[in-house]
Amino acid sequence: MADIADKKLLENDKVIVWELQLEPGERTGVHQHQHDYIVHVIEGSTLRATDANGETNDVPLNANDTFYFRIEGDIATSGDLQTTASHDAENIGSNRYREIMVEMK
């Protein structure tokens, strides 16, 4: 299984802070979110999340969007957004995508 993001910026007993950057057409690889997490979008694009069954969910994400995802079982939910906690994310947009993610332990 892949890491959640490209670069781990910080880890301590409370949080893990990641930076993720995806060029158009790049994907994260299948990874598992085990902790609630916050995402802050730095550069927006459209991501396609694909779950273990091959089901997809396309999500347009804009610069300065911020989301809090709660993990309940294998579901990650933030307001109306929902995906499986285990998924692959692909940048299907035409712009680079960048985010900072903070996982709460």
Secondary structure by P-SEA (a helix, b strand, c coil): ccccccccccccccbbbbbbbbcccccccbbbbcccbbbbbcbbbbbbbbccccbbbbbbbcccbbbbbbbcccbbbcccbbbbccccccccccbbbbbbbbbcc
